[in-house]
Amino acid sequence: MKRHDERRDECAASVETERVFEGFDASRSERLRKEEEDERARRIAKLKSEILSGQYRPDVKDIARLLTSAMDPTL
């Protein structure tokens, strides 16, 4: 049983090492894209929590602009 745990630990360490190496090898644009994705996820989570708590107050003008541009993409 102990040998199985050792192999699992080695595998986990190998996966983590590979993840770290990929982070170093990632280009600047890839890192920026990941940061943007993380920021978007944080904003969405914040918005969801505001909606659930009843604190969200939509900007009616912004919603109207988005609906108008969805109907006419030239706007």
N, CA and C atoms as an extended XYZ file, in Angstrom:
225
Properties=species:S:1:pos:R:3:atomname:S:1:resname:S:1:resid:I:1 pbc="F F F"
N         0.824       -1.191        0.000 N   MET     1
C         0.000        0.000        0.000 CA  MET     1
C         0.871        1.259        0.000 C   MET     1
N         1.984        1.191        0.721 N   LYS     2
C         2.851        2.355        0.809 CA  LYS     2
C         3.435        2.700       -0.556 C   LYS     2
N         3.788        1.690       -1.344 N   ARG     3
C         4.347        1.931       -2.675 CA  ARG     3
C         3.332        2.640       -3.562 C   ARG     3
N         2.058        2.275       -3.433 N   HIS     4
C         0.994        2.921       -4.205 CA  HIS     4
C         0.918        4.404       -3.845 C   HIS     4
N         1.001        4.733       -2.568 N   ASP     5
C         0.966        6.131       -2.132 CA  ASP     5
C         2.166        6.906       -2.654 C   ASP     5
N         3.329        6.241       -2.688 N   GLU     6
C         4.530        6.897       -3.195 CA  GLU     6
C         4.389        7.215       -4.681 C   GLU     6
N         3.839        6.262       -5.442 N   ARG     7
C         3.641        6.497       -6.874 CA  ARG     7
C         2.638        7.621       -7.111 C   ARG     7
N         1.597        7.659       -6.302 N   ARG     8
C         0.596        8.721       -6.437 CA  ARG     8
C         1.225       10.073       -6.125 C   ARG     8
N         2.052       10.136       -5.090 N   ASP     9
C         2.743       11.382       -4.746 CA  ASP     9
C         3.686       11.821       -5.856 C   ASP     9
N         4.403       10.855       -6.446 N   GLU    10
C         5.312       11.172       -7.540 CA  GLU    10
C         4.533       11.700       -8.743 C   GLU    10
N         3.400       11.101       -9.026 N   CYS    11
C         2.572       11.529      -10.149 CA  CYS    11
C         2.040       12.946       -9.911 C   CYS    11
N         1.577       13.213       -8.705 N   ALA    12
C         1.067       14.541       -8.366 CA  ALA    12
C         2.176       15.586       -8.469 C   ALA    12
N         3.357       15.242       -8.012 N   ALA    13
C         4.488       16.170       -8.096 CA  ALA    13
C         4.850       16.427       -9.553 C   ALA    13
N         4.786       15.401      -10.371 N   SER    14
C         5.099       15.540      -11.789 CA  SER    14
C         4.086       16.458      -12.473 C   SER    14
N         2.817       16.292      -12.157 N   VAL    15
C         1.772       17.137      -12.739 CA  VAL    15
C         1.982       18.585      -12.329 C   VAL    15
N         2.268       18.818      -11.062 N   GLU    16
C         2.489       20.180      -10.570 CA  GLU    16
C         3.723       20.794      -11.218 C   GLU    16
N         4.778       20.021      -11.355 N   THR    17
C         5.991       20.516      -12.000 CA  THR    17
C         5.703       20.913      -13.442 C   THR    17
N         4.965       20.089      -14.144 N   GLU    18
C         4.604       20.389      -15.538 CA  GLU    18
C         3.782       21.676      -15.607 C   GLU    18
N         2.863       21.878      -14.677 N   ARG    19
C         2.050       23.093      -14.655 CA  ARG    19
C         2.924       24.324      -14.445 C   ARG    19
N         3.895       24.233      -13.562 N   VAL    20
C         4.805       25.355      -13.310 CA  VAL    20
C         5.630       25.660      -14.550 C   VAL    20
N         6.161       24.614      -15.195 N   PHE    21
C         6.939       24.820      -16.411 CA  PHE    21
C         6.092       25.464      -17.513 C   PHE    21
N         4.842       25.036      -17.650 N   GLU    22
C         3.962       25.629      -18.649 CA  GLU    22
C         3.752       27.111      -18.362 C   GLU    22
N         3.648       27.462      -17.073 N   GLY    23
C         3.494       28.864      -16.698 CA  GLY    23
C         4.698       29.694      -17.107 C   GLY    23
N         5.887       29.148      -16.951 N   PHE    24
C         7.101       29.861      -17.354 CA  PHE    24
C         7.203       29.964      -18.873 C   PHE    24
N         6.756       28.924      -19.549 N   ASP    25
C         6.857       28.895      -21.004 CA  ASP    25
C         5.761       29.707      -21.696 C   ASP    25
N         4.720       30.038      -20.978 N   ALA    26
C         3.606       30.759      -21.585 CA  ALA    26
C         4.072       32.127      -22.072 C   ALA    26
N         3.576       32.490      -23.214 N   SER    27
C         3.935       33.802      -23.757 CA  SER    27
C         3.211       34.890      -22.977 C   SER    27
N         3.659       36.111      -23.152 N   ARG    28
C         3.039       37.244      -22.460 CA  ARG    28
C         1.552       37.345      -22.809 C   ARG    28
N         1.203       37.139      -24.077 N   SER    29
C        -0.203       37.242      -24.477 CA  SER    29
C        -1.046       36.143      -23.834 C   SER    29
N        -0.483       34.949      -23.688 N   GLU    30
C        -1.214       33.858      -23.033 CA  GLU    30
C        -1.459       34.177      -21.567 C   GLU    30
N        -0.443       34.751      -20.902 N   ARG    31
C        -0.609       35.116      -19.490 CA  ARG    31
C        -1.636       36.225      -19.339 C   ARG    31
N        -1.606       37.199      -20.242 N   LEU    32
C        -2.581       38.293      -20.182 CA  LEU    32
C        -3.988       37.768      -20.412 C   LEU    32
N        -4.132       36.842      -21.370 N   ARG    33
C        -5.448       36.265      -21.636 CA  ARG    33
C        -5.968       35.536      -20.403 C   ARG    33
N        -5.097       34.801      -19.731 N   LYS    34
C        -5.502       34.083      -18.519 CA  LYS    34
C        -5.911       35.071      -17.435 C   LYS    34
N        -5.158       36.166      -17.292 N   GLU    35
C        -5.508       37.179      -16.293 CA  GLU    35
C        -6.847       37.825      -16.632 C   GLU    35
N        -7.104       38.066      -17.924 N   GLU    36
C        -8.379       38.631      -18.343 CA  GLU    36
C        -9.518       37.667      -18.044 C   GLU    36
N        -9.299       36.381      -18.290 N   GLU    37
C       -10.322       35.378      -17.993 CA  GLU    37
C       -10.612       35.332      -16.496 C   GLU    37
N        -9.552       35.406      -15.687 N   ASP    38
C        -9.732       35.401      -14.241 CA  ASP    38
C       -10.497       36.638      -13.780 C   ASP    38
N       -10.156       37.796      -14.353 N   GLU    39
C       -10.842       39.040      -14.001 CA  GLU    39
C       -12.309       38.977      -14.407 C   GLU    39
N       -12.589       38.434      -15.586 N   ARG    40
C       -13.975       38.292      -16.038 CA  ARG    40
C       -14.748       37.378      -15.100 C   ARG    40
N       -14.138       36.286      -14.683 N   ALA    41
C       -14.794       35.362      -13.759 CA  ALA    41
C       -15.089       36.051      -12.429 C   ALA    41
N       -14.149       36.885      -11.941 N   ARG    42
C       -14.387       37.623      -10.696 CA  ARG    42
C       -15.549       38.616      -10.849 C   ARG    42
N       -15.579       39.318      -11.992 N   ARG    43
C       -16.661       40.287      -12.212 CA  ARG    43
C       -18.014       39.587      -12.292 C   ARG    43
N       -18.069       38.452      -12.970 N   ILE    44
C       -19.313       37.697      -13.080 CA  ILE    44
C       -19.764       37.210      -11.708 C   ILE    44
N       -18.832       36.699      -10.910 N   ALA    45
C       -19.174       36.223       -9.563 CA  ALA    45
C       -19.705       37.376       -8.710 C   ALA    45
N       -19.083       38.551       -8.833 N   LYS    46
C       -19.543       39.723       -8.076 CA  LYS    46
C       -20.943       40.119       -8.515 C   LYS    46
N       -21.173       40.142       -9.819 N   LEU    47
C       -22.482       40.502      -10.346 CA  LEU    47
C       -23.550       39.516       -9.874 C   LEU    47
N       -23.239       38.229       -9.919 N   LYS    48
C       -24.191       37.214       -9.462 CA  LYS    48
C       -24.527       37.403       -7.988 C   LYS    48
N       -23.512       37.707       -7.180 N   SER    49
C       -23.780       37.891       -5.748 CA  SER    49
C       -24.629       39.140       -5.506 C   SER    49
N       -24.401       40.211       -6.298 N   GLU    50
C       -25.221       41.413       -6.170 CA  GLU    50
C       -26.667       41.126       -6.560 C   GLU    50
N       -26.855       40.347       -7.612 N   ILE    51
C       -28.207       40.002       -8.053 CA  ILE    51
C       -28.906       39.172       -6.985 C   ILE    51
N       -28.213       38.160       -6.463 N   LEU    52
C       -28.819       37.295       -5.452 CA  LEU    52
C       -29.163       38.046       -4.164 C   LEU    52
N       -28.327       39.022       -3.804 N   SER    53
C       -28.568       39.764       -2.565 CA  SER    53
C       -29.555       40.912       -2.748 C   SER    53
N       -29.923       41.193       -4.007 N   GLY    54
C       -30.863       42.278       -4.265 CA  GLY    54
C       -30.205       43.646       -4.335 C   GLY    54
N       -28.888       43.712       -4.368 N   GLN    55
C       -28.174       44.986       -4.404 CA  GLN    55
C       -27.926       45.488       -5.821 C   GLN    55
N       -28.129       44.656       -6.806 N   TYR    56
C       -27.834       45.038       -8.188 CA  TYR    56
C       -28.858       46.040       -8.691 C   TYR    56
N       -28.371       47.135       -9.246 N   ARG    57
C       -29.214       48.160       -9.854 CA  ARG    57
C       -28.746       48.339      -11.291 C   ARG    57
N       -29.497       47.798      -12.247 N   PRO    58
C       -29.062       47.876      -13.638 CA  PRO    58
C       -29.088       49.309      -14.167 C   PRO    58
N       -28.193       49.596      -15.087 N   ASP    59
C       -28.151       50.882      -15.763 CA  ASP    59
C       -29.093       50.784      -16.967 C   ASP    59
N       -30.250       51.429      -16.864 N   VAL    60
C       -31.283       51.307      -17.886 CA  VAL    60
C       -30.783       51.815      -19.243 C   VAL    60
N       -30.017       52.880      -19.255 N   LYS    61
C       -29.501       53.407      -20.516 CA  LYS    61
C       -28.530       52.418      -21.161 C   LYS    61
N       -27.717       51.767      -20.359 N   ASP    62
C       -26.772       50.777      -20.880 CA  ASP    62
C       -27.524       49.582      -21.460 C   ASP    62
N       -28.561       49.144      -20.776 N   ILE    63
C       -29.365       48.017      -21.267 CA  ILE    63
C       -30.043       48.390      -22.578 C   ILE    63
N       -30.585       49.599      -22.653 N   ALA    64
C       -31.243       50.047      -23.884 CA  ALA    64
C       -30.235       50.096      -25.040 C   ALA    64
N       -29.023       50.579      -24.771 N   ARG    65
C       -27.992       50.636      -25.802 CA  ARG    65
C       -27.630       49.231      -26.287 C   ARG    65
N       -27.481       48.302      -25.352 N   LEU    66
C       -27.140       46.927      -25.731 CA  LEU    66
C       -28.247       46.276      -26.554 C   LEU    66
N       -29.499       46.512      -26.157 N   LEU    67
C       -30.622       45.936      -26.924 CA  LEU    67
C       -30.709       46.550      -28.317 C   LEU    67
N       -30.504       47.851      -28.400 N   THR    68
C       -30.546       48.538      -29.693 CA  THR    68
C       -29.433       48.035      -30.602 C   THR    68
N       -28.235       47.899      -30.069 N   SER    69
C       -27.124       47.422      -30.903 CA  SER    69
C       -27.306       45.961      -31.295 C   SER    69
N       -28.020       45.183      -30.490 N   ALA    70
C       -28.278       43.796      -30.855 CA  ALA    70
C       -29.243       43.719      -32.037 C   ALA    70
N       -30.165       44.679      -32.117 N   MET    71
C       -31.120       44.704      -33.235 CA  MET    71
C       -30.472       45.288      -34.497 C   MET    71
N       -29.577       46.272      -34.322 N   ASP    72
C       -28.904       46.909      -35.445 CA  ASP    72
C       -27.413       46.949      -35.162 C   ASP    72
N       -26.643       46.004      -35.660 N   PRO    73
C       -25.216       45.914      -35.330 CA  PRO    73
C       -24.382       47.089      -35.831 C   PRO    73
N       -24.950       47.970      -36.666 N   THR    74
C       -24.185       49.124      -37.139 CA  THR    74
C       -24.108       50.236      -36.094 C   THR    74
N       -24.898       50.108      -35.037 N   LEU    75
C       -24.890       51.151      -33.992 CA  LEU    75
C       -23.739       50.984      -33.051 C   LEU    75
